[in-house]
Amino acid sequence: MAWFRRSQENIQTGGPKKDVPDGMWTKCGGCGEIIHRKQLEQNLFTCYKCNYHFRIGSKVYFEILLDKKTFKEMDKKIRSMDPLNFVDSKKYSQRLDEAVRKTGLMEAVRIGTGEINGLPVVVACMDFAFIGGSMGSVVGEKIARAIDAARLKKHPLIIVSSSGGARMMEGALSLMQLAKSSAKLAQLSDAGVPYISIMTDPTTGGVTASFAMLGDVHIAEPAALIGFAGPRVIKQTIGKDLPKGFQRAEFLLEKGFVDMVVHRKEMKETVSKILTLLQN
């Protein structure tokens, strides 16, 4: 048997190693395509190949939806408390501190005023990165304040939802926000002020059971998961297989639960047209 040995130690088989910054490349959750970060940003965080919509935060959504430099945030510093001294695998107060530190946000929703193609609006956008976009007492309060601002200013209201549902760490206080936001929206309707609900992936639980499904117009992003209980829970409850595409935006459009499914790149112009029609 012949044995071979390198005549030189540490032979360079290629050029100098180049460090690739973390987060430069992203894998599409729809088709598995590897996408460069800059290309993803240019395509408004949607896959150029399969149109998969990546989850984005309120900062990016406000940039997509509103005219430049028109967003003015309201009630920025309101923070949740821990009224029940709730503890599961860790303290709720600790979870809140970690979420604030990780996201740079004070809560799972941001509210404010802005303009869409020159039309003044009141907006609210949820952040799934903050404890799953769950709705606690502060989220409910901020949504209520946004609704009140829209009613008093007579400006259309737009809420972008992205949530796992009610925040269990606040118990009944969290569930009370469903009734609170629904009552406020009834006042907004009585005042004749339009409300457009935009549902992104995922919009579930108590948010779906309250303000997300109480709009004058319901818009969903493509393939967004929208429902109350999750598909797995429903399947176990009824003991039957669910239809293909169950609880996805297109399925809800077919059943009449949403009015339209709109690509993120077309969202601003679509909302602008709807507002013009409603106000006229």
C-alpha positions in Angstrom: 0.0 0.0 0.0 1.4 3.4 -1.0 1.4 6.2 1.6 1.4 9.9 0.7 2.7 12.7 2.7 2.5 16.5 2.2 5.9 18.0 1.2 4.8 21.3 2.8 3.0 22.0 6.0 0.0 24.4 6.2 -0.6 24.5 2.4 -3.2 27.2 1.6 -6.0 25.7 -0.5 -7.8 29.0 -1.1 -7.6 32.7 -0.6 -7.9 34.5 2.7 -11.0 33.6 4.7 -13.7 36.3 4.6 -15.9 36.8 7.6 -19.6 36.8 6.8 -21.5 39.1 9.2 -24.3 37.4 11.1 -27.7 38.0 9.6 -26.4 38.8 6.1 -28.2 35.8 4.6 -31.7 34.6 5.5 -33.5 31.4 4.6 -37.0 31.7 3.2 -39.6 30.0 5.4 -41.7 29.2 2.4 -39.4 27.8 -0.3 -36.1 27.5 1.5 -34.4 30.0 -0.9 -31.3 31.8 0.6 -31.8 35.5 0.3 -29.4 38.3 0.9 -30.4 40.8 3.6 -30.3 43.8 1.4 -32.4 42.1 -1.3 -34.9 41.1 1.3 -35.2 44.7 2.6 -35.6 46.0 -1.0 -38.5 43.5 -1.5 -40.1 44.7 1.8 -39.2 41.5 3.6 -41.0 39.2 1.2 -39.4 36.3 -0.9 -38.9 37.3 -4.5 -39.3 33.6 -5.5 -42.4 32.4 -3.6 -43.8 35.7 -2.1 -43.4 34.3 1.5 -44.0 37.2 3.9 -41.5 37.4 6.7 -42.6 38.6 10.1 -41.6 42.2 10.6 -41.9 44.7 13.6 -43.8 47.9 14.0 -40.8 50.1 13.0 -40.6 48.4 9.5 -44.3 48.3 9.0 -44.7 52.0 9.8 -42.0 52.7 7.2 -43.8 50.7 4.6 -47.3 52.0 5.4 -46.8 55.7 6.2 -45.3 58.7 4.4 -41.7 59.4 5.4 -41.2 61.3 8.7 -44.9 61.6 9.4 -45.2 59.1 12.2 -45.5 60.6 15.7 -45.7 58.0 18.5 -48.2 58.3 21.3 -48.0 57.0 24.9 -44.6 55.5 24.3 -43.5 54.9 27.9 -46.4 53.0 29.3 -45.2 49.7 30.8 -47.0 46.6 32.1 -46.9 45.8 35.8 -47.1 42.3 37.4 -50.4 42.5 39.3 -50.6 38.8 40.0 -46.9 38.3 40.8 -47.1 35.5 38.2 -44.4 32.9 38.0 -44.1 29.9 35.6 -40.6 28.9 34.5 -39.6 32.4 35.5 -41.2 35.6 36.9 -43.4 37.6 34.6 -41.6 40.8 35.7 -38.4 39.2 34.5 -40.0 38.2 31.2 -41.0 41.9 30.7 -37.5 43.2 31.5 -36.0 40.7 29.0 -38.5 41.6 26.3 -37.8 45.3 26.7 -34.0 44.7 26.6 -34.2 42.3 23.6 -36.6 44.3 21.4 -36.0 47.9 22.5 -39.8 48.3 22.9 -41.8 49.1 26.0 -44.8 46.8 25.0 -46.2 44.6 22.3 -47.9 47.5 20.4 -47.0 51.0 19.3 -49.5 53.6 18.5 -49.4 57.1 17.0 -50.4 59.4 14.1 -49.2 59.6 10.6 -50.1 60.1 6.9 -50.7 57.8 4.0 -50.3 59.6 0.7 -51.1 62.8 2.5 -54.2 61.4 4.4 -54.0 61.8 8.2 -54.5 58.6 10.1 -54.2 57.1 13.6 -52.2 53.8 13.5 -51.4 51.0 15.8 -49.0 48.1 15.0 -48.3 45.0 17.1 -44.8 43.5 17.6 -44.8 39.6 17.7 -41.2 39.7 19.0 -42.5 41.2 22.4 -43.8 38.1 24.3 -45.5 36.8 21.1 -47.4 40.0 20.6 -49.7 38.9 23.5 -52.4 41.3 24.6 -52.1 42.4 28.3 -53.7 45.3 30.0 -51.2 47.9 28.6 -51.7 46.6 25.0 -55.5 46.9 25.5 -55.1 50.4 27.0 -52.9 51.6 24.1 -55.4 50.2 21.6 -58.2 52.0 23.4 -56.2 55.3 23.4 -55.6 55.0 19.7 -59.3 54.4 19.1 -60.2 57.5 21.2 -57.6 59.6 19.3 -59.1 58.5 16.0 -62.6 59.3 17.2 -61.7 62.8 18.6 -59.6 63.8 15.6 -62.0 62.2 13.1 -59.1 60.5 11.4 -59.3 56.9 10.1 -57.9 54.2 12.3 -55.6 51.5 11.1 -54.5 48.6 13.3 -51.9 46.1 12.1 -52.3 42.9 14.2 -49.7 40.2 14.9 -50.4 38.3 18.1 -50.5 34.9 19.8 -53.5 36.1 21.8 -54.2 37.2 25.4 -51.4 37.4 27.9 -51.9 34.6 30.4 -49.6 36.1 32.9 -52.2 38.8 33.6 -55.2 36.5 33.9 -58.7 38.1 33.8 -57.1 41.5 33.4 -55.9 40.4 29.9 -59.3 39.0 29.0 -61.0 42.2 30.0 -59.1 44.0 27.1 -61.3 42.1 24.6 -64.5 43.8 25.9 -62.7 47.1 26.4 -61.4 47.4 22.8 -64.6 46.1 21.4 -66.6 48.8 23.3 -64.3 51.5 22.1 -64.7 50.4 18.5 -68.4 50.6 18.8 -68.0 54.2 19.8 -65.8 54.8 16.8 -68.4 53.2 14.5 -71.1 55.4 16.0 -68.9 58.5 15.3 -68.7 57.4 11.6 -64.9 57.1 11.6 -63.5 54.4 9.3 -61.4 51.5 10.8 -59.2 49.3 8.6 -57.9 46.1 10.2 -54.7 44.6 8.7 -53.9 41.0 9.8 -50.4 39.6 9.5 -49.0 36.2 10.4 -50.0 35.2 13.0 -53.2 36.9 14.2 -54.8 34.5 16.8 -56.5 34.2 20.1 -58.0 37.2 21.9 -56.8 39.7 19.3 -58.8 37.8 16.6 -61.7 37.6 19.0 -61.8 41.4 19.5 -60.4 44.3 17.5 -58.8 42.4 14.6 -62.1 41.2 13.4 -64.2 44.3 14.0 -63.0 46.5 11.2 -65.0 48.2 8.5 -62.5 46.5 6.1 -60.4 43.4 6.8 -57.2 43.0 4.9 -54.8 40.1 5.3 -51.3 39.5 4.1 -50.8 36.4 1.9 -50.8 33.0 3.8 -51.2 34.7 7.2 -52.4 32.4 10.0 -55.6 33.9 11.3 -57.9 32.2 13.8 -58.9 31.9 17.5 -57.7 28.4 18.6 -54.8 26.8 16.7 -55.3 24.2 14.0 -53.8 21.4 16.2 -56.2 22.2 19.1 -59.2 22.3 16.7 -58.2 19.0 15.1 -57.9 17.3 18.5 -61.3 18.7 19.6 -63.4 17.7 16.6 -61.4 14.5 15.8 -61.3 15.2 12.1 -58.7 16.3 9.5 -58.9 20.0 8.6 -59.3 21.3 5.1 -56.2 22.2 3.2 -55.1 25.8 3.9 -57.3 26.0 7.0 -57.0 29.3 8.9 -54.8 30.8 6.2 -55.7 34.2 4.7 -56.8 32.8 1.4 -59.1 30.2 3.1 -60.7 33.0 5.2 -61.1 35.1 2.1 -63.0 32.3 0.4 -65.2 31.9 3.5 -65.9 35.7 3.7 -64.0 36.4 7.0 -61.6 38.8 5.3 -62.3 41.2 2.5 -59.0 41.0 0.6 -55.6 39.5 0.6 -53.0 42.1 -0.3 -49.3 41.7 -0.9 -47.1 43.9 1.3 -45.7 45.8 -1.6 -49.3 46.9 -2.5 -50.5 47.5 1.0 -50.0 51.3 1.2 -51.7 52.0 -2.2 -54.5 49.7 -1.4 -55.2 51.3 2.0 -54.9 54.7 0.5 -57.6 53.9 -2.1 -59.9 52.4 0.5 -59.6 55.5 2.8 -60.3 57.8 -0.1 -63.5 55.8 -1.0 -64.6 55.6 2.6 -64.1 59.3 3.3 -65.8 60.3 0.1 
